[in-house]
Amino acid sequence: MKKYIFLDVDGVLSTAVSGWRIDVVLLRRFFDLIRLTGARVIISSSWKEKDFIRTLRVFPPNLRPYIDGQTPDIPGGKRGHEIAAFLESHPCKRYIILDDERENLLEGQYDRLVETSYITGITDDDVQNGIALLNG
């Protein structure tokens, strides 16, 4: 069964503490989530580029094989609109949204949100919540 993790990078893998660079400890936790769920990664972050190949180059080489795509840009839309558009063209019932900003999402997406903190990034508890939602 197909599973997706919609990844916002800032506040998940990078934090104010890490100088907004991808933190290796947070990345290791994220790899645990991928490994324990078999989910594929879809970039829904401001880190994405117009061209997907250029987006891939932004990420560490060991993460790239797990990234299957990115959400489309919708000018003036919220991140939630971009996620909804991606799911419309790539249907999937098992997905989570890793994000530190609930206000970027649509109301119907809150039950799929694993909300992180821009200070701590992804925690062990967030990983466990993500596993429960994806493997439920």
C-alpha positions in Angstrom: 0.0 0.0 0.0 1.3 3.4 -1.0 2.2 5.8 1.8 3.4 9.4 1.6 5.1 11.8 4.0 4.6 15.4 2.9 7.7 17.1 4.2 8.2 20.7 5.2 11.9 21.1 6.0 12.1 24.2 8.2 10.8 23.3 11.6 11.1 19.6 10.9 14.6 18.7 9.7 16.1 22.2 10.2 15.5 24.5 13.1 16.5 27.9 14.5 19.0 26.1 16.7 20.7 24.4 13.7 20.9 27.7 11.8 18.1 26.5 9.4 20.5 23.8 8.1 19.4 20.1 8.0 20.4 18.7 11.4 21.9 15.1 11.3 20.0 14.1 14.5 16.7 15.2 13.1 17.5 13.5 9.8 18.3 10.3 11.6 14.8 10.4 13.3 13.2 11.1 9.9 15.0 8.0 8.5 13.5 5.9 11.3 10.1 7.1 10.3 10.7 6.2 6.6 12.2 2.8 7.5 9.5 1.8 9.9 6.6 2.8 7.6 7.9 2.3 4.1 6.6 5.7 3.2 7.8 7.8 0.3 8.7 11.5 0.7 7.0 14.3 -1.1 8.5 17.7 -0.7 5.9 20.3 0.3 8.4 22.8 1.6 9.6 26.2 0.5 12.9 24.4 -0.1 11.5 23.0 -3.4 12.6 24.4 -6.7 10.5 24.7 -9.9 12.4 21.8 -11.4 12.3 18.6 -9.3 15.8 17.6 -10.3 17.1 20.9 -8.8 15.0 20.2 -5.7 16.7 16.9 -5.2 20.1 18.5 -5.3 19.2 20.6 -2.2 18.9 17.5 -0.1 21.6 15.2 1.3 22.5 12.4 -1.1 21.3 9.7 1.4 17.8 11.2 1.5 17.3 11.6 -2.3 16.4 8.0 -3.1 13.4 8.3 -0.8 12.0 11.4 -2.4 9.3 10.7 -5.0 8.2 14.1 -5.9 7.1 17.5 -4.8 3.8 19.4 -4.5 2.9 21.8 -7.3 3.2 25.5 -6.8 -0.1 27.2 -6.5 0.4 31.0 -6.4 -1.5 32.6 -3.6 -2.5 29.2 -2.3 -1.7 27.6 1.0 0.6 24.6 1.4 -2.6 22.6 2.1 -3.9 23.5 -1.4 -0.7 22.1 -2.9 -0.9 18.9 -0.9 -4.6 18.5 -2.0 -3.6 19.0 -5.6 -0.8 16.4 -5.4 -3.2 13.9 -3.8 -5.8 14.5 -6.5 -3.3 13.4 -9.2 -1.6 10.8 -7.0 -4.4 9.3 -4.8 -3.3 7.9 -1.5 -5.2 7.2 1.7 -2.2 6.7 4.0 -0.2 9.9 4.3 1.0 12.3 6.9 2.0 16.0 6.8 5.2 16.9 8.8 4.9 20.6 9.3 5.5 23.2 12.1 2.8 25.5 10.8 -0.8 24.3 11.1 -2.1 27.5 9.5 -0.6 26.5 6.2 -3.0 23.5 6.0 -6.7 23.1 5.1 -9.0 22.2 7.9 -9.7 18.7 6.6 -5.9 17.9 6.7 -5.4 18.5 10.5 -6.0 14.8 11.3 -3.0 13.9 9.1 -0.7 16.5 10.6 2.2 15.6 12.7 3.0 19.0 14.1 6.6 19.7 14.9 8.2 22.7 16.6 10.5 25.2 14.8 12.7 25.0 17.9 13.1 21.2 18.3 12.2 19.9 14.9 11.0 16.3 14.6 11.1 14.5 18.0 10.9 10.8 18.9 7.3 11.4 19.9 6.6 12.9 16.4 8.1 9.8 14.8 5.9 7.5 16.9 2.8 9.6 16.0 3.7 9.4 12.3 4.2 5.6 12.5 0.8 5.2 14.2 -0.9 7.3 11.5 0.8 5.6 8.5 0.7 2.1 9.8 -2.6 2.4 11.7 
